[in-house]
């Protein structure tokens, strides 16, 4: 009996000791993980509490539009093709959006492509013209590279159906370094050529040859400078090409049937009535002319009466 009591007591002590060790290790593990899983406290209005520890920063995207590395110099370019409900309204909205993000539209080509047109006679003198067409717009946009990611996300609101989105990043740090080394090398060479020209003095032929080489080196230096400026501009402003289209639409217009001339001619009774009206008008005009010429008629009557009297007298 006494032995059983001692064994039970020893077992209970071991269990308690093991449980305390597990609890301590669990608390220690929580303490080690605490900085990584710290949560931000929010007040009643949903605003983060400034006194709460900040959340650990993580990369939200690996896209070239959000990649940040001071050692690299990227030229960013994008190509999007998507369908919109109304190309014209969407184009104006996108132009305003680009302006708000500090960019500009370098080129835009808005056009209507007619896919089919036919006419249907609906009356003797009328046709129904049906035109099937699509509206397209291709824009080339320059946007500050820092605003490229925000601009791409804002464009989603205008997309009805996305065909494709292509983004590319070209690292040009080697090209920029090459231009700097080229300009440095040409500057040193130009300095030596200038000293050689000054030393030759009156030796005209050698001086002309040296000056020609100097001009050539200066031209190469200018080209390297211009190439650097072009690269810097393409780095600062990304290029986006947007190809926007909409569903095929149909337009119907009522037009006269110009080929069916006979349909415009009046019928027999209409022609007869018009002839009677024209004849009556002609008679009225004749009567008016007769009344207008009464003096001539009177002279003619008097002359005829005199002629008859003279003729009877002679007989």
NUMARSE-134894 format. One line per field, with one value per residue (C-alpha): residue number from 1; y negated, z negated, x negated. Coordinates in steps of 0.25 Angstrom, whole numbers, padded with zeros to 4 digits, always signed. Example, Ala and Ser with C-alpha at 12.3 -4.5 7.8 and 13.67 -1.06 7.14 Angstrom:
BEGIN
pos: 1  2
c2: +0018  +0004
c3: -0031  -0029
c1: -0049  -0055
//
This chain:
BEGIN
pos: 1  2  3  4  5  6  7  8  9  10  11  12  13  14  15  16  17  18  19  20  21  22  23  24  25  26  27  28  29  30  31  32  33  34  35  36  37  38  39  40  41  42  43  44  45  46  47  48  49  50  51  52  53  54  55  56  57  58  59  60  61  62  63  64  65  66  67  68  69  70  71  72  73  74  75  76  77  78  79  80  81  82  83  84  85  86  87  88  89  90  91  92  93  94  95  96  97  98  99  100  101  102  103  104  105  106  107  108  109  110  111  112  113  114  115  116  117  118  119  120  121  122  123  124  125  126  127  128  129  130  131  132  133  134  135  136  137  138  139  140  141  142  143  144  145  146  147  148  149  150  151  152  153  154  155  156  157  158  159  160  161  162  163  164  165  166  167  168  169  170  171  172  173  174  175  176  177  178  179  180  181  182  183  184  185  186  187  188  189  190  191  192  193  194  195  196  197  198  199  200  201  202  203  204  205  206  207  208  209  210  211  212  213  214  215  216  217  218  219  220  221  222  223  224  225  226  227  228  229  230  231  232  233  234  235  236  237  238  239  240  241  242  243  244  245  246  247  248  249  250  251  252  253  254  255  256  257  258  259  260  261  262  263  264  265  266  267  268  269  270  271  272  273  274  275  276  277  278  279  280  281  282  283  284  285  286  287  288  289  290  291  292  293  294  295  296  297  298  299  300  301  302  303  304  305  306  307  308  309  310  311  312  313  314  315
c2: +0000  -0010  -0006  -0009  -0022  -0026  -0021  -0030  -0042  -0040  -0039  -0052  -0060  -0055  -0059  -0073  -0075  -0071  -0080  -0093  -0090  -0090  -0103  -0110  -0106  -0110  -0124  -0125  -0121  -0132  -0142  -0139  -0140  -0152  -0163  -0156  -0154  -0167  -0173  -0187  -0192  -0200  -0210  -0210  -0218  -0208  -0217  -0210  -0213  -0221  -0214  -0200  -0193  -0195  -0183  -0177  -0183  -0172  -0174  -0174  -0171  -0167  -0174  -0183  -0195  -0193  -0188  -0197  -0195  -0207  -0200  -0197  -0207  -0202  -0206  -0202  -0199  -0193  -0189  -0187  -0182  -0182  -0184  -0196  -0199  -0212  -0215  -0230  -0232  -0223  -0230  -0243  -0238  -0231  -0244  -0251  -0240  -0241  -0256  -0254  -0245  -0255  -0248  -0252  -0246  -0245  -0239  -0235  -0230  -0228  -0222  -0215  -0202  -0199  -0184  -0183  -0192  -0189  -0195  -0189  -0195  -0198  -0207  -0211  -0223  -0220  -0210  -0206  -0207  -0197  -0199  -0190  -0196  -0196  -0207  -0206  -0215  -0213  -0222  -0224  -0229  -0235  -0234  -0236  -0223  -0225  -0226  -0214  -0204  -0214  -0217  -0202  -0199  -0211  -0207  -0194  -0202  -0204  -0190  -0182  -0170  -0169  -0163  -0164  -0172  -0172  -0179  -0179  -0185  -0188  -0190  -0201  -0203  -0197  -0206  -0218  -0214  -0211  -0226  -0232  -0224  -0228  -0243  -0242  -0235  -0245  -0257  -0252  -0250  -0263  -0270  -0263  -0267  -0282  -0282  -0276  -0286  -0297  -0291  -0290  -0304  -0308  -0294  -0296  -0282  -0274  -0285  -0283  -0267  -0269  -0278  -0268  -0258  -0267  -0270  -0255  -0253  -0264  -0259  -0245  -0252  -0259  -0246  -0239  -0251  -0251  -0236  -0238  -0248  -0239  -0228  -0237  -0242  -0227  -0224  -0236  -0234  -0220  -0217  -0211  -0206  -0204  -0198  -0200  -0194  -0192  -0182  -0183  -0193  -0195  -0208  -0209  -0221  -0224  -0229  -0233  -0222  -0230  -0219  -0216  -0229  -0224  -0223  -0239  -0241  -0245  -0236  -0238  -0246  -0254  -0258  -0261  -0270  -0277  -0279  -0285  -0294  -0298  -0300  -0309  -0317  -0319  -0324  -0334  -0339  -0340  -0348  -0357  -0360  -0363  -0373  -0379  -0381  -0387  -0400  -0392  -0384  -0397  -0402  -0389  -0390  -0404  -0402  -0390  -0398  -0409  -0399  -0393  -0407  -0411  -0397  -0399  -0413  -0409  -0398
c3: +0000  -0004  +0009  +0018  +0012  +0014  +0029  +0031  +0025  +0033  +0046  +0043  +0041  +0054  +0061  +0055  +0058  +0073  +0074  +0068  +0078  +0090  +0085  +0084  +0097  +0103  +0097  +0102  +0116  +0115  +0110  +0122  +0132  +0126  +0134  +0147  +0145  +0137  +0141  +0142  +0133  +0138  +0131  +0132  +0146  +0152  +0152  +0148  +0134  +0135  +0122  +0128  +0134  +0149  +0158  +0165  +0179  +0190  +0205  +0211  +0225  +0233  +0245  +0252  +0249  +0234  +0234  +0227  +0227  +0227  +0234  +0247  +0257  +0264  +0276  +0274  +0286  +0286  +0297  +0294  +0303  +0297  +0300  +0295  +0295  +0302  +0309  +0310  +0296  +0290  +0298  +0293  +0279  +0280  +0285  +0273  +0264  +0271  +0268  +0254  +0252  +0259  +0272  +0286  +0299  +0309  +0321  +0322  +0335  +0333  +0345  +0349  +0358  +0366  +0367  +0376  +0382  +0390  +0393  +0392  +0400  +0391  +0400  +0415  +0412  +0399  +0395  +0381  +0381  +0370  +0366  +0358  +0351  +0340  +0333  +0330  +0323  +0322  +0312  +0308  +0294  +0287  +0272  +0260  +0257  +0242  +0245  +0255  +0245  +0240  +0255  +0258  +0247  +0250  +0264  +0260  +0257  +0272  +0277  +0281  +0286  +0285  +0298  +0292  +0284  +0287  +0278  +0280  +0273  +0279  +0270  +0277  +0266  +0274  +0286  +0277  +0272  +0286  +0290  +0278  +0281  +0296  +0292  +0282  +0292  +0303  +0294  +0291  +0305  +0309  +0299  +0305  +0319  +0314  +0308  +0321  +0330  +0321  +0322  +0337  +0339  +0354  +0359  +0367  +0372  +0359  +0352  +0362  +0360  +0345  +0345  +0354  +0343  +0332  +0339  +0341  +0326  +0322  +0331  +0324  +0310  +0315  +0319  +0306  +0299  +0307  +0305  +0290  +0290  +0298  +0289  +0277  +0283  +0285  +0271  +0265  +0274  +0277  +0290  +0290  +0303  +0302  +0313  +0309  +0317  +0315  +0320  +0334  +0335  +0345  +0350  +0359  +0367  +0376  +0390  +0403  +0414  +0425  +0434  +0435  +0442  +0447  +0433  +0432  +0444  +0442  +0447  +0458  +0451  +0444  +0457  +0463  +0452  +0453  +0468  +0466  +0456  +0465  +0477  +0468  +0464  +0478  +0482  +0471  +0475  +0490  +0485  +0477  +0489  +0498  +0488  +0487  +0502  +0504  +0510  +0521  +0523  +0524  +0535  +0542  +0542  +0547  +0558  +0563  +0563  +0571  +0581  +0583  +0586  +0596  +0603  +0604  +0609  +0620  +0624
c1: +0000  -0011  -0019  -0007  -0005  -0020  -0019  -0007  -0013  -0026  -0017  -0009  -0022  -0028  -0015  -0015  -0029  -0027  -0015  -0022  -0034  -0025  -0018  -0031  -0036  -0022  -0023  -0038  -0033  -0022  -0032  -0042  -0030  -0024  -0031  -0028  -0013  -0010  +0004  +0008  +0019  +0031  +0040  +0055  +0055  +0045  +0033  +0020  +0015  +0001  -0003  -0002  -0014  -0015  -0012  -0025  -0026  -0025  -0026  -0012  -0016  -0028  -0024  -0034  -0025  -0027  -0041  -0051  -0066  -0075  -0086  -0078  -0072  -0060  -0053  -0038  -0029  -0015  -0005  +0010  +0021  +0035  +0050  +0058  +0073  +0071  +0057  +0059  +0064  +0053  +0042  +0046  +0047  +0033  +0027  +0032  +0027  +0013  +0013  +0016  +0004  -0006  -0006  -0003  +0003  -0008  +0001  +0015  +0022  +0037  +0044  +0057  +0055  +0067  +0069  +0081  +0092  +0105  +0118  +0132  +0144  +0156  +0164  +0165  +0156  +0148  +0137  +0132  +0117  +0111  +0096  +0088  +0076  +0066  +0059  +0044  +0034  +0019  +0012  -0003  -0004  -0017  -0015  -0025  -0031  -0028  -0013  -0013  -0007  +0004  +0008  +0009  +0018  +0026  +0028  +0035  +0048  +0049  +0047  +0059  +0050  +0035  +0028  +0014  +0005  -0010  -0020  -0035  -0047  -0060  -0072  -0081  -0091  -0102  -0098  -0099  -0112  -0117  -0113  -0120  -0133  -0132  -0130  -0142  -0151  -0147  -0149  -0164  -0167  -0161  -0170  -0182  -0178  -0176  -0190  -0196  -0189  -0195  -0209  -0209  -0207  -0210  -0210  -0197  -0195  -0197  -0189  -0177  -0178  -0178  -0166  -0158  -0161  -0157  -0144  -0141  -0144  -0135  -0124  -0125  -0124  -0112  -0105  -0108  -0102  -0090  -0089  -0090  -0079  -0070  -0072  -0069  -0056  -0052  -0055  -0048  -0035  -0030  -0023  -0009  -0002  +0013  +0021  +0036  +0048  +0062  +0073  +0078  +0089  +0101  +0106  +0118  +0122  +0134  +0129  +0137  +0137  +0130  +0128  +0144  +0147  +0160  +0165  +0165  +0173  +0188  +0200  +0209  +0220  +0210  +0204  +0218  +0222  +0209  +0211  +0225  +0220  +0209  +0219  +0228  +0216  +0212  +0226  +0226  +0212  +0217  +0229  +0220  +0211  +0224  +0228  +0215  +0214  +0228  +0223  +0216  +0229  +0237  +0227  +0228  +0243  +0244  +0234  +0242  +0255  +0248  +0242  +0256  +0262  +0252  +0253  +0268  +0267  +0257  +0266
//
